[in-house]
Amino acid sequence: MTAESTVPSPGAQPREYGFSAVSVIPARSADGGFRFPAGRRPSGRRAAWLPLFTADVAAALLTGLALPQIQRRPLLLGALLLGMVAVNARSSLYRPEPVPAVLDELPALCVRITVLWCALAAVVAALAPSAALSAPTLAAGCALQSATSCASRATVHRRRRRTLLLRPGAALVIGPAATAQRVAAAFLRHPRCGLRPVGVVSDRAAKGVGLPVLTTGEEVQRALIQNGVRAVLVVEPRGEREPLLRALAEAGCALWEVDADSPAYDRGSRHTLAGFPCRRLSVGRRRGGVGKRVLDVAVSGTLLLLVSPLLLMCAAALRLSEGRGVVFRQERIGKDGRPFTLLKFRTHRPADAHEAATRWSVANEQEMSRFCQFLRRTSLDELLQLWNVFRGDMSLVGPRPERPYFVAKFSQTYPGYAARHRMPTGMTGLAQIHGLRGDTSIEDRCRFDNAYIDNWSLWQDVCILLRTAASLVRPTGS
């Protein structure tokens, strides 16, 4: 489970991208994270889901009333309406696209309508065989509802595109000033995107002309209120600005991550705005956040009870063989850059606090006693971190936490390192089960950690825990 014992592989060359280091903020407070200053909070505009919802309901009603077999059965018509709304809502077909077009959603819409009608016909045939829908009715229902739904949605999208062109929504661009100004200029040259950048949020202003650069929370709040900002374009790793993005999302802004360096045809992005590949960001509490925390508390609490005799034995053996100071405490960086105190069994003694905080490989590490080498080789020295998990400082599964000195250093050197902090750190993770421990590439770890976060699921956590348990049977060292 450990990943901090040796220097990074010299074969992995860092790349200078100019990203700022992750912000290491003070310990968790009551308010926690970024908040807008006191005063009137900006009110966001709700998503325009109602016209699309109305279009689908109208299409289903017209189809049902046009077919005699459905018209005579109100229950079937009601089931058709409820099923259509549920299926489309589940498929996010009521979330407007940035530049809406009915042709983009035509395949998904027709497939879901066909599946819904077939399911409805199957249920009717099973419950009342004498009232089963005929094949012509089934085919006519699928064709008629697909046509009316596409036509009504096309009308809605046409009106929305015209509105976006005449009255584009105000937007802020977040990222390094020079890159953000370049992205903002591209959006201003393409008003059909429906977004009009009005300001850049950055740590410092760039030389030359361009949009106003906002550097404080007060300036951001003023820009949101005065311009009615409804969208935010993020052109830097989201981990850099997680508290700010969360506050903007709570204010009603739609968040878009824009790749300013790669062309859209290289990324296969679903959305393209002003020629840039982009994807929608969600920075609120994940639906599985509660489930992940429940899993952490249940597993860590159970393991603490089961392994408590083993922990006492290890502590006693260390006390007898190494002297005082059995528990090693060290500051690490967790979710959103918040520091916490990580616990381990002490298997080595740094020369001083400065060496412990800034030296990647501890001096005289090779001179450990056999018992300490055994603890590190079997990862038993990490078991005390179950208490960190139980307290909520970290999770069972997630990116490995690192010391503040190396977090700042790696965030400036390796693209995506800072973005690892948008999720709780963990005892083990996707990088560790793929052998990225010890003398391995930091850049590779970033890639695996961010892939884990982007594709997170509770089942993935369970799989990683099972694979970690299997690897402990054949330990390879720390």
C-alpha angles and dihedrals in degrees: 000000000000121000106171107075105098142028121275119271110273089219092071106080116202120233123219108227098157094242116154121240121266111271110251102208129190123277119292113291134186095268096034125189131012119338130177114250120265115286138064112346117223114257117225127218115250120242114269096242097132098076092051091046090051091048092054094045091050091049092051092047094049091049094049094047091048094056116069095209090057097035092061093052114062091183091059091048091050092049090050091053095046093044093050093050093045095048094047093045090050089052093050091243089141092059105093116233118235091250104018121215127167093216090064093058098034097098094047092045096050094045092052093047091051093048091048093052092047091050091048091050091049093051092048092049091050096047100035113014092180091059097045116144114256121238093248090052091049093050093044092049093052093046097043096047092045091052096045094043093050092047094049093045091049089056091051093048092047092054092046093051089051090050092049091051094048097038110021116192119253115248140185124219117216122199145064106345098240095047093042092052090051092051091046091052091052092052091048089054091053108049092169087080087075093230127107113190112221101175148004124235111210142137093248139007122258125229117263135035127311143105121336114279115228116204105167137056091243091057092048092050091048091051092050093051099041096044100032092235112204102170139042125203113206116201099172133061107294092228089071093065105023097134092047093046091049091052091048091050090051088052089060101261122144110230122217126184109215123197102215096179106049124061117240094245090060094056105041088223118182091222128046122186121182087344094304123118109238142170134197117259127216114195100165124103108302117242088239095048093098092046091050091051092048089051091049094050095044096047098038093045092049093046092048089056093046098045098038092103089051091049091052091049092050091047092050093048091049091048092053097043103033105025128227125354101059095165119064115209122193135167114247133176119247138176116342091004095294115152123227137171113259119207127216138152108266108249097160138022118226117216091245143340092271092057091047091053101041109026115088095201115037117235117259091011089146091059095067119133118258091253092054090047088051091052092051095043092053094038090236088133087068097058093092087067087075084079089054088052093047090050092049098246089122142353135248091247126034143086112320113258119242138196118273093247093057094040090059092044098047093043089061094044108037122053112236097016094114091049089066088076095068088089132044114276117244148207090243136006149172091285093053096051088052091059098261096141131113116356097017137119118287089204091057090050090053091053094049093043093051091045088054091051095045092051099034121158133158090242090055088056091052091049092050091050091051092048090048091052090050091050092053089064088064102031117194098188134263 
